[in-house]
Each structure stands twice: as structure tokens, then as C-alpha cells.
Amino acid sequence: MDPFFTTHGRAVARGMGLPTVQGMMAQHGGWLSIDTKVEVGTTVRLYFPLIEAHSNETFVETGMHPFPTARRVTSGRILIADDEVFVRDLVKKVFEKEGWNLEEACSHEEVLALADKEEFAFDIAILDLTMPGPSAEESIAAIQRSSPGTKILVTSGFNHNERLDRLTHAPGVRFIPKPFSPKSLLEKVDTIMAMPA
């Protein structure tokens, strides 16, 4: 299919459209993300692959602002902590297919118990906000004490509120709303893993 094909006439067409942009980004090994809020606006971020890195640098200076490079994470260790079995199963299928090693927990008590173990070390922890047990705040603090390099992705079916805003402003902590698709989860994990430690 011609990527520049449009059903609009020349007088109407103003661009190639996001589906075409998304397809072109995928063909070149990059991806895009879209954040939109009613009465606020839309932010579209394009992530371009640059070169194979030989260091831990994840940002390139463009002369104006640091530009995040597209660094797809191929595998690692992941903790999925959620009291809903189908959510854990979904995450397990998605990440095992991608080659990740995965461990599960179904409550904040289990997360705290895991964090007390000497061998506790994960690249990322996906943590449900409203699991049974003490609190997400205590689980996050325990994870960060035991494994400071672990990135944390908080999930919830609730919209953003003061609590979520406070949690996700901490370094290495981000949020993904439920329900999420495998594609949106992988994109969010790629984004959070590309963040500086």
C-alpha cells in the first residue's frame, strides 16, 4: 500500500496522518506515544533509533533539549504484583514471550516478603495500587531499599488523583491505567526502562 495515499483532495490534506506516521516509525525500529487530555491538548512523542550504544547513556543532546533515544529492552527480570489472576496471566504471557524472567505476587505482603530476600533484584516491578496488604507506598519503599535500580510501574483502574500523582512523581516510578493492552504495556515498559536511573 502506498504510504502517501490519501482520500482527501489536495485542498483538504494537511499531512500524512498518525497511522502512516506510526507505520513509518515501526518500519525504522522506532515508535510513538500519544498523551491527550480533554481541554488541555495532545502530546505526540516520536522515538527514533539512533546508533547502537556502547555506554549506558540514554539521552542525546540535540543542542536545545535532551532527546530520549529509542532503546527497546529485549529481556530482563520482572515482578508482577497484582491480586487479579487474569492480569498476572496476561503480563506473564506477554513478557515470557519476549524472553523475560518473571516472578509473581498477589498482595503487598508478598511484595514486602520478597523485598526482604537477599537475592531480590528486578529490572522492573509492575505493581497494582489497590492490592490487599499494607499499601503501595510501603511496597515501593521496600523495593527501592532492596533494589534501588528497579523501575516501578504502578497500575490502577482509578483515574489520576493526588495519591497517584504523588507516587508517580518519584524517580523511576510511572503509571499505566487499567485496562491496558499488551502493546501499550510493552511500550510503557520500553519508555520507563529508557529513563535514567
N, C-alpha and C positions, 0 to 999 in steps of 0.2 A: 504494500500500500504506500502511496506517495505521502511522505510525512508532511508535505506542504499543501496538501489538498484541503480545500475549504468549501463549504456550501454557501458562504457569503459572497456577495459581489465585491468588486474592488472598492466601491464607495463605502461599504459597511465594514469590511475586515480591518481589524486593528492589530492583529497578532496571530500567533500560531495556536494559542490555547494551551491550557495546562496539561491536558492529556498528551499532546505532542511533546511538550517540554519534558514531562515525566518519562516518556518513551525514549527521548534522546539522551536524558541523563542516565537511564538504565543501560542503554547501549554502550555508554562510555564508562560504566563502572561507578557512576555516582548515584545520588538520589536526592529527593527534595522532601521538605516537610512544610506543612501549612498550619499556622495557628490563626484562628479567627474568633473574634468576639463581636457580638451584636452591638452596634452603635460605637464601636471602638475602631475596628478595622481589621485588616488581614495582613499577616506577615508570611511571606514565602521565602524559605531558605533553600538555596541550592548548594549541595556539597559535591565538590569536584575532586576526583583523584588527581594528585599531583605527581609525585615520584615515589618509588619505594624508599621508605625512610630507613636510615641507618642509626637513628637515635630515638630517644623517647619523646622528641618534640612532636606536639600535636597541633601546633599553630604556626602559621607562616605570616610574617609581617608583609603587608601589601603597600605600606607607605602611609596608609591612613588608619586602618584598624586591623587588629589581628584577625586572620581569616582561618576558620577551622578546616582542616583537611579531612577528606573522606577516608576513614580508616575502618574498614569492615573487620569486625572481630570474628575470627573463624572458630575459635573454641576456647574453653576455659572451665572454671568451676563456678557453679551457680547454686544458690539456695533459693528454693521456692517455698515461702511460708504463707499458707492460706488455709482457712478452715473448710473451704468448699472443694470437695474431691474433684469435681469436673474441671475447676480452674487449675488445680495441680496437674491433672492428667493432660490438659491442653498444653500447659507450659512444658511439661515433660516431653510430650511428643515433638513439639516444635524444636526444643533445644537438643534433645538426643539425636534428632535427625541432622542437626548442624554440627554434631560432634562434641557437644559439651558434656561434662560430668555433672550430674545433678543430685542434690540431696533435698529431701522434703521435710517440712514441719507443718503442723496443723494448729499451733497455738503459740502465743507469746511465751508461755512457759517452756515449750520445746526450743524456741529460739534462744532463750536465756540459757538453757541447759547446754545447747550446742556451743554457744559462745564461751562457756566456761572450760571447754575442752582445749587442751594444749595445741591440738592439730587443727583448730578452727582457722580456715583460710579460704576465702571465696573471692572471685573476681567481682561478682555482683550478687546482691540479695534482693529478691522480689518479695516485698513484704506487704501483706494485707493490713489495712489500717484498723479494721474492727474485729480482729480475731479474739477468741477468748483469752483471758490472761491479763497480766498487769497493764501494759499499754504499749503502743507502737513507739512512744518516746523512749521507754526503757529498753526495748529491743534494739532500737537504733543506737542508743548509747552503748549497749553491751557489744554490739557488732563493731562499732568504731573503736572501742577499747581493745578488743581482741584482735582485730584485723583492720588497722587504720586505712589500708589501701582499698578496702571493699567498697564499691559503689552501691548505693541503695536506691531501689525503685519502689516507691510506695504506690499501692493500688487501692482504689475505693470506688464504690458505686455512688458515693456522695459527690456533689459539686464542690468546687473550691470554697473553702471557708477560712476563718482566721487560723484554725489549727493546722490545716493543710499548708497554708501559706507559710506559717512559721516553720513547719517541718521541712518544706522543700526549699527554703532559703539557706539551709545549712549546706556546707560544702559537700559535694558528692552525693546529694540526695535529690531525686527528681520524682515526678508524679505521672502516672498514667491512669486515666479513668476507666472504670468498668462500664460496659463490656468492651474488651479490646480484641482486635483480630490478630492472628499470628503475624501478619505483615506489619501492623502498627507496633506490636510488641518488639519484633526484631529491629525495626527502625529506631525505636526508643532506646533499646539496649545499645545499638551502634552509637547513638548520639551520646548517651551517658558514659560509655566506655572511652569515647574520644575526648572527654573532658579532662583537663589537667588534674593531677592528683592533689 
